[in-house]
Amino acid sequence: MNIVVVMADQMTPAALPFHGHRATRAPNLEALARDGVVFEAAYSNSPLCSPARAVFMTGQLSSRTGVYDNAAEFRSDIPTFAHYLRRAGYRTQLAGKMHFCGPDQLHGFEERLTTDIYPADFGWTPDWDQPHQRPSWYHNMSSVTDAGLCVRTNQMDFDDEVIFAAERAIYDHVRGSDGRPLCLVASFTHPHDPYAVPARYWDLYCDDEIDLPRVPLDRAAMTPHEQRLWQVCDMGNAEVTPAHVRAARRAYLGAVAYIDDNVGRIRAALAATGLADDTVILVTSDHGEMLGERGLWYKMNYFEGGARVPLVVHAPGRFQPRRVGEAVSLVDILPTLTDIATDGKGLAPVSPIDGRSLLPHLGGTGGHDEVLGDYLAEGAVAPIVMIRRGTLKFVHSLADPDQLYDLATDLDERHNLAADPGRTTLVAELRREVAQRWDLPGLDQAVRDSQRRRHMVVDALGIGTAAPWDFNPPRDASRQYIRNHMDLDDLEARARFPRVRA
């Protein structure tokens, strides 16, 4: 089976029609969900771009890989699913964002078809030694207060390049002579803020369709981490009105529709090339989006809005359509893809992984119901860890009070049960489990040491001649289109699909 992974950025399941949103226009995603396996409780293990993507690629938690934040190096010696699938005989290609930090910009992909939208250096390193200093490079509230219509954006430029490269990769694959199956990752930056979309997508909705947040801002009820996020995102220096909130949410739904159009283009290319029936399509996101719930925006927390992600696996000839209620996460993608690639035989990992294959869920034969997460980036002042098992979610940090929510009765997470006398034994058991799974004091020290090293490197590399790590897609114009060393008739015959002659 060919494998196509579509990754959106910052896409919350709450905004998708197959998770209950009544206004969103996303017919292509709905079709995949209708004929595929939909995971109702999929999570990001570390709800921030770069750490989440490293988890997705490696099957390992951030505390294991050292990809703590959006400027932490992703080491080249950590195997990814691209390495495993390449060894299993796949052609591995990446189009779009993956936010790899460091000089290795491939991490097992044989071909990378575009550059990244985000920098590859250490410039966005947080500083836990100065917890009250807001990083100047991070989100502020302009994405919300400036939300609305546009003609063009930086993100639209990037994602239009990504979809062109992904479509072309599919066509090139069937026109070429490479007999290997294809693993293509198409990774878009929408619907990540800023919340701005062209009229084509803005006009899909009207203001009356756009709900305001269910959980209002209550500064007095905020957890310490919420208070820190308030400061990190400079929320106190912006006046956010209901009109701003409605415009931001409307533009966000427009951006989801834009992603949906691109999913449709990928499916059309697979159908046109005869690959549709032989391809597994997996759709997910790196983390969610708060969209103003609790007065918060973006991600960086383990509330449902920030941490839950969509996850759909579409292969009707192999997996019967179903909905899976058990809790799973991005750390499970690597063992799942290797299982799919080897028809269930799997590939023995060369180093420990934290994920478990979703193949039992896909086949309807059971599967695990557990998510572990660790958040080690901006807004934190010490490691924050999460355990989701059954209907319960436990969030723990040495710096903050515990949080315990029962999602069966409290999906909006308004009632923290950690101090409930009836839950004392359970909380003690969960704290013991955390202590067994994580060395939190040691992890805290490792994160701070990494931050200090990277701040020093950033300062040093800013002096003198710069040597950027940003990926530059190789391009040899002498081998493109028509050149004098090529036989014209042979070239045109090979480039035309379907071929009219051998």
C-alpha positions in Angstrom: 0.0 0.0 0.0 1.1 3.5 -0.8 0.9 5.9 2.2 -0.1 9.5 2.1 -0.1 11.5 5.3 -1.8 14.9 5.4 -0.9 17.0 8.4 -2.7 20.2 9.1 -1.3 22.7 11.6 -3.2 23.6 14.8 -6.4 22.0 13.6 -8.8 21.2 16.5 -11.4 18.4 16.0 -14.0 20.7 17.5 -14.0 22.6 14.2 -14.6 19.6 12.0 -18.0 18.5 10.8 -17.4 14.8 11.5 -16.7 15.8 15.1 -20.0 17.7 15.4 -19.3 21.2 14.1 -22.5 22.1 12.3 -21.1 25.0 10.2 -17.7 24.0 8.8 -17.6 23.3 5.1 -15.2 20.3 4.7 -16.8 17.8 2.2 -13.5 16.1 1.4 -12.6 15.5 5.0 -16.1 14.4 5.7 -15.8 11.8 2.9 -12.6 10.4 4.3 -14.2 10.2 7.7 -17.3 8.5 6.4 -15.4 5.8 4.7 -12.5 5.6 7.1 -11.6 5.0 10.8 -12.1 8.1 12.9 -10.4 8.3 16.3 -12.6 10.3 18.6 -9.9 10.9 21.3 -6.6 11.4 19.6 -4.0 13.7 21.3 -0.8 15.6 20.7 1.7 14.4 23.3 3.4 17.8 23.4 1.0 20.5 22.2 3.5 22.7 20.3 4.7 22.5 16.7 8.2 21.2 16.7 8.0 18.8 19.7 4.7 17.4 18.5 6.1 16.7 15.0 9.2 15.0 16.5 6.9 12.8 18.5 4.9 12.0 15.4 8.1 11.2 13.4 9.9 9.1 16.1 7.2 7.4 18.3 9.1 8.9 21.3 8.1 11.5 23.8 9.8 14.8 24.0 11.5 13.9 27.3 13.2 11.0 25.4 14.3 12.8 22.2 15.3 16.2 23.7 13.0 18.0 21.3 11.7 20.1 24.1 10.4 23.2 22.3 10.3 25.0 18.9 14.1 25.6 18.8 15.4 22.3 20.2 17.6 20.2 17.9 16.1 17.1 16.5 19.1 14.7 16.5 20.1 12.9 13.4 20.7 9.6 15.1 17.0 9.2 16.2 15.2 6.9 13.7 11.9 8.2 12.3 9.2 6.4 10.4 10.8 7.7 7.2 13.9 5.7 8.1 11.9 2.6 8.9 9.7 2.8 5.8 12.7 3.6 3.6 14.4 0.4 4.8 11.2 -1.5 4.2 11.3 -0.5 0.5 9.4 2.8 0.4 10.1 5.9 -1.5 9.8 8.6 1.2 9.0 12.2 0.3 8.0 15.3 2.3 6.3 18.4 1.0 5.7 21.2 3.5 6.2 22.1 7.1 7.9 19.8 9.6 9.8 22.3 11.7 13.0 20.3 12.1 15.5 22.3 14.1 19.2 21.7 13.5 21.3 21.0 10.4 19.6 17.7 9.5 16.6 18.8 7.5 15.6 15.3 6.1 15.4 12.9 9.0 15.0 9.9 6.8 13.1 11.4 3.9 14.7 10.6 0.6 13.3 13.8 -1.0 12.1 17.0 0.6 10.2 19.0 -2.0 9.8 22.4 -0.4 11.6 24.5 2.2 10.0 25.0 5.7 7.9 27.9 6.7 9.7 28.2 10.1 13.3 28.7 11.0 15.6 25.8 11.6 17.9 27.5 14.1 17.9 28.0 17.9 16.5 31.5 17.9 13.1 30.6 19.5 14.6 29.0 22.6 12.6 29.7 25.8 14.3 30.7 29.0 13.0 29.0 32.2 15.6 31.0 34.1 13.6 34.2 33.4 10.0 33.1 33.7 8.6 36.6 33.9 10.3 37.8 30.7 7.9 37.5 27.7 9.8 36.2 24.6 9.6 38.9 21.9 9.4 36.3 19.1 6.3 34.6 20.3 2.6 34.9 19.6 0.8 38.0 20.7 -2.9 38.8 20.2 -2.6 40.5 16.8 -3.7 37.3 15.1 -7.0 37.8 16.9 -7.5 41.5 16.8 -6.4 41.7 13.1 -8.5 38.6 12.1 -10.6 38.8 8.9 -10.4 39.1 5.1 -7.2 39.2 3.1 -6.1 38.8 -0.5 -2.9 37.0 0.2 -0.8 35.8 3.2 2.6 34.3 3.8 0.9 31.1 4.8 -1.2 31.0 1.6 2.0 31.3 -0.4 3.6 28.4 1.5 0.6 26.1 1.4 0.0 26.7 -2.3 3.5 25.6 -2.9 3.0 22.5 -0.7 -0.1 21.3 -2.6 1.5 21.9 -6.0 4.6 19.9 -4.9 2.4 17.1 -3.4 0.3 16.8 -6.5 3.3 16.8 -8.7 5.0 14.2 -6.6 2.0 11.8 -7.1 2.1 12.4 -10.9 5.9 12.1 -11.1 5.7 8.8 -9.1 3.4 7.1 -11.7 5.3 8.6 -14.7 8.7 7.5 -13.3 10.4 4.1 -13.2 10.7 3.8 -9.4 8.9 0.6 -8.6 8.8 1.2 -4.8 5.5 2.1 -3.1 5.2 5.8 -2.1 5.1 7.3 1.3 4.3 11.0 0.8 3.8 13.5 3.7 2.0 16.7 2.7 2.2 19.0 5.7 0.3 22.3 5.6 0.6 25.4 7.8 -3.2 26.2 7.8 -5.4 26.6 9.8 -2.6 27.9 12.2 -3.0 31.6 13.0 -2.9 34.4 11.9 -6.6 34.1 11.2 -6.8 35.6 7.7 -8.4 34.1 4.6 -9.4 35.3 1.1 -13.0 36.1 0.3 -13.5 32.7 -1.3 -13.2 31.1 2.1 -14.4 33.9 4.3 -17.7 34.1 2.3 -18.4 30.4 3.0 -19.8 31.5 6.4 -21.8 34.3 7.9 -21.3 35.8 11.4 -24.6 34.2 12.6 -23.1 30.8 12.1 -20.0 31.5 14.2 -20.5 30.5 17.9 -18.7 32.3 20.6 -16.7 30.2 23.1 -18.7 28.0 25.5 -16.3 28.6 28.4 -15.8 32.3 29.1 -12.7 34.0 30.4 -12.4 33.9 34.2 -9.1 35.2 35.3 -9.8 34.3 38.9 -10.3 30.6 38.0 -7.2 30.3 35.8 -4.6 27.7 36.7 -1.1 28.9 37.2 -0.2 27.6 33.7 -3.1 29.5 32.2 -1.9 32.6 33.9 1.6 32.1 32.4 0.1 31.6 28.9 -1.8 34.8 29.4 1.5 36.6 29.9 3.5 34.7 27.2 0.9 35.6 24.6 0.7 39.2 25.8 -3.1 38.9 26.3 -3.2 41.5 29.0 -2.1 44.2 26.5 -4.9 43.6 24.0 -8.6 44.4 24.1 -10.3 41.4 22.5 -14.0 42.1 21.7 -16.7 39.5 20.8 -16.4 40.9 17.2 -12.7 40.0 17.2 -13.4 36.5 18.5 -16.1 35.9 16.0 -13.9 37.1 13.1 -11.0 34.9 14.2 -13.2 31.9 14.5 -14.8 32.6 11.1 -11.4 32.9 9.4 -10.2 29.8 11.2 -13.2 27.8 9.7 -12.3 29.4 6.3 -8.8 28.1 6.7 -10.1 24.6 7.5 -12.1 24.8 4.2 -8.9 25.7 2.4 -7.2 22.6 3.9 -10.2 20.6 2.8 -9.8 21.8 -0.8 -6.2 20.7 -0.8 -7.2 17.3 0.6 -9.6 17.1 -2.4 -6.8 17.9 -4.8 -4.6 15.1 -3.3 -7.5 12.6 -3.6 -8.1 13.7 -7.2 -4.5 13.2 -8.1 -4.6 9.7 -6.5 -7.7 8.9 -8.5 -6.4 10.2 -11.8 -3.2 8.2 -11.4 -5.0 5.0 -10.5 -3.4 4.9 -7.0 -6.6 5.6 -4.9 -7.4 2.0 -4.2 -3.8 1.2 -3.3 -3.2 4.1 -0.9 -3.8 4.6 2.8 -4.5 8.2 3.6 -3.9 9.4 7.2 -5.1 12.8 8.2 -4.0 14.5 11.5 -2.6 17.6 13.0 0.3 18.5 15.3 -1.9 20.0 18.1 -5.2 21.7 18.6 -6.4 25.3 18.9 -8.2 26.9 21.9 -10.1 29.4 19.7 -10.9 31.6 22.7 -12.1 28.9 25.0 -11.3 29.9 28.6 -10.0 33.2 27.1 -7.0 31.3 25.7 -5.8 31.0 22.1 -3.4 28.8 20.2 -2.1 25.7 22.1 0.6 25.0 24.7 -1.7 23.3 27.2 -3.4 19.9 27.9 -7.0 21.2 27.7 -9.0 19.4 25.1 -8.9 22.4 22.7 -5.1 22.7 22.8 -4.1 19.0 22.9 -6.8 17.0 21.0 -6.1 16.4 17.3 -8.1 14.9 14.4 -7.0 11.4 13.3 -8.6 9.7 10.4 -7.2 6.6 8.6 -8.8 5.9 5.2 -8.3 2.6 3.4 -11.8 1.2 2.8 -10.4 -1.9 1.1 -8.4 -2.7 4.1 -10.1 -1.2 7.2 -13.9 -1.1 7.6 -15.3 2.3 8.5 -15.7 2.8 12.3 -15.2 5.3 15.1 -12.7 4.5 17.9 -13.4 6.0 21.3 -10.2 4.9 23.1 -7.5 7.5 23.8 -4.5 7.4 21.3 -1.9 9.9 20.3 0.7 11.0 17.8 3.3 8.8 19.4 1.4 5.9 18.0 1.9 6.9 14.3 5.3 5.4 13.8 4.4 1.8 14.9 1.1 2.1 13.0 2.8 3.1 9.7 5.4 0.4 10.0 2.6 -2.2 10.6 0.7 -0.9 7.6 3.8 -1.0 5.5 4.6 -4.6 6.4 1.0 -5.9 6.5 1.0 -6.3 10.2 4.4 -7.8 10.7 5.9 -4.6 12.0 9.5 -3.6 12.1 11.6 -4.1 15.3 12.6 -0.7 16.7 16.3 -0.2 17.1 15.7 2.0 20.2 12.8 2.1 22.7 9.6 3.8 21.5 6.7 5.1 23.5 4.0 4.5 21.0 1.8 1.5 20.2 0.4 0.4 16.9 -3.1 1.4 16.1 -3.6 -1.6 13.9 -5.8 -3.4 16.4 -8.1 -0.3 16.5 -8.1 -0.1 12.7 -9.0 -3.8 12.5 -11.7 -3.6 15.2 -9.9 -6.1 17.4 -9.3 -3.9 20.5 -6.3 -1.7 21.3 -4.9 0.5 24.0 -6.7 3.4 25.8 -3.9 5.6 27.1 -2.0 8.7 26.3 1.1 10.0 27.9 2.4 13.6 27.3 5.1 15.9 28.5 5.2 19.7 27.8 8.6 21.3 28.2 8.4 24.7 26.3 7.3 28.3 26.7 4.7 29.0 29.3 6.0 26.3 31.6 8.5 26.9 34.4 8.9 23.1 35.1 8.0 20.0 33.2 4.2 19.5 32.8 3.1 15.9 32.2 -0.3 14.4 31.3 -1.9 10.9 31.6 -5.2 10.3 29.8 -6.7 6.9 30.5 -10.3 5.9 30.1 -12.4 9.1 30.8 -9.8 10.6 33.2 -7.1 13.2 32.4 -4.4 13.9 35.0 -2.1 16.9 34.6 0.9 17.2 37.0 3.8 19.5 37.5 6.1 20.1 40.4 5.5 23.8 40.0 1.7 23.7 39.9 -1.3 22.2 41.6 -2.6 18.9 40.1 -5.5 18.8 37.7 -7.9 15.9 37.3 -10.9 15.9 35.0 -13.5 13.3 34.2 -14.2 13.9 30.5 -17.3 11.7 30.6 -19.2 14.3 32.6 -17.0 17.4 32.2 -15.9 17.7 28.6 -15.2 21.5 29.1 -12.9 20.7 32.0 -14.5 23.2 34.4 -14.3 21.0 37.5 -10.9 20.1 38.8 -11.3 16.9 40.9 -7.8 16.7 42.1 -8.7 18.1 45.6 -11.9 16.1 45.8 -11.8 13.9 49.0 -13.2 11.0 47.1 -10.3 11.1 44.7 -7.5 11.2 47.2 -6.4 7.6 46.6 -6.6 7.9 42.8 -4.5 11.1 42.8 -1.9 9.5 45.0 -1.7 6.5 42.6 -1.4 8.8 39.6 1.4 10.8 41.3 3.3 7.6 42.0 2.8 6.6 38.4 4.2 9.9 37.2 7.2 9.5 39.5 7.9 6.0 38.0 7.5 7.2 34.4 9.4 10.5 34.6 12.3 11.8 36.7 10.9 15.3 36.9 13.7 17.0 38.8 16.2 15.4 36.3 14.1 16.4 33.3 13.8 20.0 34.6 17.6 20.2 34.8 18.0 18.7 31.4 15.6 21.2 29.8 17.3 24.2 31.5 20.8 22.9 30.5 19.6 22.6 26.9 18.2 26.1 26.9 21.4 27.6 28.3 23.5 25.8 25.7 21.3 27.0 22.9 21.2 30.6 24.1 25.0 30.6 24.0 25.1 29.1 20.5 22.6 31.6 19.2 24.6 34.5 20.6 27.8 33.1 19.1 26.4 32.3 15.6 25.0 35.8 15.4 28.5 37.1 15.1 30.3 37.2 11.8 29.3 35.1 8.8 26.0 33.2 9.1 25.6 29.6 8.0 21.9 28.9 7.9 20.4 25.5 8.4 17.2 26.3 6.6 16.4 23.7 3.9 17.0 24.7 0.3 15.3 22.3 -2.1 17.8 21.1 -4.7 17.0 22.1 -8.2 18.9 21.1 -11.3 17.4 23.2 -14.2 19.5 21.2 -16.7 17.3 18.1 -16.0 13.9 19.8 -16.1 11.3 20.1 -18.8 13.1 20.1 -22.3 16.8 20.3 -22.8 19.1 19.6 -25.8 20.6 16.4 -24.4 17.2 14.8 -24.2 15.3 13.0 -26.9 12.2 15.1 -27.4 9.8 12.4 -28.5 11.0 10.1 -25.7 10.6 12.8 -23.1 7.1 13.8 -24.2 6.0 10.2 -24.2 7.4 9.6 -20.7 6.0 12.8 -19.3 2.5 12.2 -20.6 0.1 10.3 -18.4 -1.4 8.0 -19.2 1.1 7.0 -21.8 0.0 6.7 -25.4 2.8 4.4 -26.3 5.5 2.3 -24.6 
